[in-house]
Amino acid sequence: MSYSDTPEQAAVIAWQGKRLVVGAFAGTGKTTTLRRFAEQNPDERMLYIAYSRAIRDEAEQKFPYHVTCKTSHQLAYAATGRFFALRLVSNLKVTDVARALNCKNWRMARAVLYTLNHFICSADVQITAIHAPDEEELPDSERAQVVTASQRLWLMVTARQGDFPVTHDTYLKLYQLSRPDLSSRYSTLLFDEAQDANPVTSAIVLSQRCRVVLVGDRHQQIYRFRGADNAMDAPQLEHADRLRLTNSFRFGPEVANVANRLLALKGETHKVTGKGPQDRVVVTLYDDFADILDPDMPVDRRNDELNLLYVATTRARRLLVPDPVIREILAQPPAEDILVLPTDGDINGTGDDTDENGEASDVA
């Protein structure tokens, strides 16, 4: 344990088990903790898997030499994606599907495209009726036809000598289906931002025989609409060791108090502790989230709204002020019962000059 490690961080750094899930609240230094864990185990070959290229690039600058930093798509491209390099596109179009299947029924073509994309983003090994649109959009009488057409289209997509467009998620799916053995090259996988992992990447990581460390904050899961599946709750981790990081260096006690009131609305029993500089809640996001308290709101949607507000709140450092962009995105009416608005103080604050690990950083 170094002089700057909290007891919670020290527990993660000293861990020696098989599978570990670290629940890390906002600003608690999760990436720094992973880096120190790596430094504590210099003889291991580690793979750090990041959600995005930007996160990977940042990690590559911070982690020691024995840690390879990759995105899941980078891993997949080297193994499968390179075979489709000349056919890569960002997204498939309905016209691509209609042309390939010689289909003049646009509703059917859209259903096939939906089914194919749903399968590609899932952890499943074959296309079935569960990937097709629901019965409100696709009659049962057409479901079997759509599934068969989607299976035929999948063969066109994956044919190496074919000419049908291939998306980046397609070669990631192929990589998952190939059952890659990362354990033959690495002794430990470090899976960051696990709360926003897609099912395909989660399946790849959790199928490995080597040690696996997952770190994330379930309350910062904001990409569920894209299929994010929160790998931290996967059944394969039922017997995993679990540790927490609850001391946030990003903000002080006032913002932490707001965050804890939001977490309590979701049933969270643990609290985040604000260890950053002294802060003030000057203006709250009071007119954005009234629907959160609507008893008729579906639980999943309510949790999504709470996650967004939690993320917006915990981005604050010394001052918590309303963000017009967040307000526009969420477009919710007032919820005075959630957040209390202090009436004094100057709202023209300055940003904090420390990073989420409590270390000094340059401010432009």
N, C-alpha and C positions, 0 to 999 in steps of 0.2 A: 504493500500500500504506500503510494507516494504522498507527500504532504498535501497535495491538492485533491486527492481522491476522497469522495465521501464514503462512508461505510457501505452504502448501497452499491456504489461503483466498484469498491474493493471486492465485494461478494461476486460480482459478475466477472471481474478480472481474474479471480482465483478459482473460478468454477472449473471442474474437471470431469463432468458427466458426459452423457451421450447426446442428449437433446435439451436445449434450453430455450425458453421463451421469456423475453425481457419486456415487460410492459413499461414503457417510458413516456411519461407525460411531456408536454411541450416544453422545450428549452432545458431539458435535463441532461444534455451532453451525451446523448446516446452514441453518436458517431465517434466522439472522443473516447468513450468507454470501450467501444469495439476496437479502436486503435490501440488502446492500452492493453486490452486483452491480447491482441496480436503481438505486441511488444513483449508481453509476459511469456509467450510461447514461440520463441524464435526458431525452434527446430521443426515446427509444423509447416506444411504447405497449405496455405489457406486461399480460398476463393471468396471474394466479396462481391455479392450480386446486388446491383443497384437498380432502382426503378427507371431511371432516366440517364441519358448520356451526361448531362450536366452534373448530376450527383456522382456518377462514376469518375468523371474527370477531376472533381474536387477530392474524392477519396484517394485517387491515385497519387495526388500530391501529398497526402497526409499519412498514408499507411506505409509500414516498413517494406523492405524489398521482397520478403517472402510471401507477401499477399498480392495475388493477382486480382485486379478490379475489372469487372465486366458487367455489362447489362445482359439480360437474358437473350435479347436479340443478337448481341455480338457473339455469344456462345453458339446460338443456333445458326447464324450465318456461316460460320467457319465449317460447320458440319453438314448443313443442308441448304442454306440459303444461296451459297455460291453457285449452285447448279441452276439457279433460276435468275441469275443476275440480270440478264437481258429482258426479262419479262416482268420485273418488279414494278408495281404501281402502289399508290397510297390506299386506294379503295376500289372495290369492284363496283360496277354500275349495272343497273337493271338491263341496259342495252347489251352488255357483255353476256349476261345470262340468256337473254332472249335469242341472241344471235347463235350462241353455242348450242342451244337446245332446239333451234328452229321453232321457237314458240312465239305465237302472235297474241297470246293471252297475257297481257301485261300484269294482271293481278296474280296469275300463276307464277310469272317470272319473279315478281317481287317476293312472293312467298318462298320460292326456291332460294333466292338470295338471302332472305332472312334466316332460313333454315341452315344454310351453309355457314353464314357468319356466326350464328349461335353455336354451332358445333365447333367451329375453329376456336372460339373463345372459351370453350368448356374444357374440362379435364377428361371428357369421355373419349372412348376409343373408336366409336363408330356412330354414324348418323342414324338416329331413330326418330320416332314421332315426338319425343319430348323436346326436340330442337325446333319443331315446326311452330308457326304462329298459333296462338290460342284459338279456341273454337269461335270466339266472337269475330275473328278476322279470317278464319279458314274453316269452312264446313268440314265435318268429319268425312263426308263423301269424297273429298278431294285430298285428304291428308295422306293417304297411302301413295297417291300419285306424286305429290310434292316430295315426299321422302325418297321415293325411287328416283325421281329426277335429280334431287340433290346428291344422292349417292353417285349417280352417273356423272354429274358435274364435278364432284370431288375427284373422280378418276381422271378427268380432263385436266383439272388444276394441278394435280400431282405428277402427271406424266412428264418426265424430264425432256422428252423430245417433242412435247406439245407446244402450242402457241397461246394458250389461254392465259390471261394476266394472273399474276401471283402477288399477293400482298405480303407485307413483312410478318403479319400475324400468321400467315399460312405456313411459312417455313419454320416459324417458332412451333406451330402445332406439329409439323412433321418431325421436328427435333424431339418433342415430347413423346410422340408415338414410337420413335426409334429407341426409347428407353436408354438414354445416355448414362454411362457409368462414370460419373465425376469422381467417385471414390477411388478410382484407379490412379487419379492424378493429384487429388487433394485429400488431406486428412480432416479438414474442417471447412464448412461453408458458413459464411456470415451473410445473413439475409436481412438487409436493411429495409425500412419502410414496409414491413410485412403486412401492415393493415390494408395497404392499397395494392397488394399483389393480385394479379389475375390468376384464375384457376389453372391455367396452363403452366405458368412459372411455378406456382405452388406445387403442382404435381411433380414437376422435375426435381425440385429441391427436396420434397418429402419422400421421394422414392430412393434417395441415396443411402448408402450404408455407413458413410462417414459421419463424423460429428456435425451437428447443425445448430447454429445459434440464430434465432429469429428475434428481431428487435422492432418495435413499433408501438403506436398509440392508437388503440381501437377508436378513440374519440376523435381522431383526426382523419378517419376514413371518409373521404369526400368524393371518391371516384366509383361508388357503387353503381351509378348509372352507366358506367363503362364496363361493368362486369367485375369490378374489384370484389374479392371474396374473403378478405381478412384471413390469411393463412394461419394466424395465431390461434384460431378456433378450430382448426382442422382435427378430425377424429384421430389422425395418426399421432397427434400430440397429447393424447389423453394422459399419458404417463410421463410426459416431459417435465423436467424441473422448471420452476417458474420463479423469477425474481422481478423486482420493480426498481424503477428510478423515479423518485417523486420530488426531488429537490431541483427546482428550476432556477437557473442563473440568468434567465432572460428578463424576468420582471420581479417586482417586489411583492409585499403582502397584500396590497390593495387589489391589484389585478388578479393575484392568486385567489383572493376571496370571491371575486366575480366568477372565475373559472370553476371554483369548487361548488358554487351554487348551481352552475350549469351542469356539472358532472352529477350532482345529486339528483337532478331532474331525470337523469338516465338510470338512476339506481346504482351509481358508482359509490362504493363504500370507502375507497381510499381517497386521500386528498393530496393535491399538489401544494408544495410549500414554496413560497416566493423568496429566494435567496439573493435576488438581484438588488440593484440600487433602490432606494426609497422611491415609491411611485405614488401617483394619485389617479383616481378615477374621476376625471373632470367632466366628461360628457359620455353618456352611455349610448349604446345602440338601441334606444328605447322604442323606436317606431319601426322596427324591422321584423320582429318575431312574435307577434301576438298569437298567431295560429298555433304556436308550440303548446299553449295551454288549452287548446280546444280539445275537449274529451273525445270528440268524434274523429280526430285526426288519426289515420292509420299509424301504428307503432313504428313501422319502418320509415315512413316519411318524417315522423316526429323526430326520430333519432338522427336522420340525415340533416334536418334543420338544426338540431342541437349541435351536431358535429361542426356544421358551418359556422355557427355562432361561437363555438369554443375555439375554432381555428382563428377566426377574426379577433377574438378577445385576446388570445395568448400571443398574437403577433405584437402586442403593445409592449413597450419597455418602461419608460418613465411616465408616459401619459397614455390613457385609453381614450381615443377620440373616435367619432363616427366616421366610417369610411364610405364615401358616396358610391364607390364602385361596388362594395359589398351590399350596400342598401339597394342599389339598382338591380343587382343580380338576384337578391333574395325577395325584394319587393313585398315585404310583410308589413302589416299595420302594427300599432303600438303594443308593447308588452311591459307596462310599467311595473307589474308585479314581479318581473324577473330580476330587473336591475334597478338599483337605487341611484338617483341622480343627485350628487352633491351640488350645491348651488354656488359655491364660492370658488375663487381661483381663476388663474389666467389660462386659457386654452391654447395659447401659442407656446407650446413646449418644444424642446429639442430632443433629438434622438439620443439613445443611450450609446456610449462608446465602449461597451463591453460586449463580447459575443456570448453565445448561449452557454459557454463553459466557464464564464466568469473571467475570461482573459481579455486583456486590452486589445482593441483592434482599431485600425485606422478608419476615420470617418471623413468622407470627401466633403 
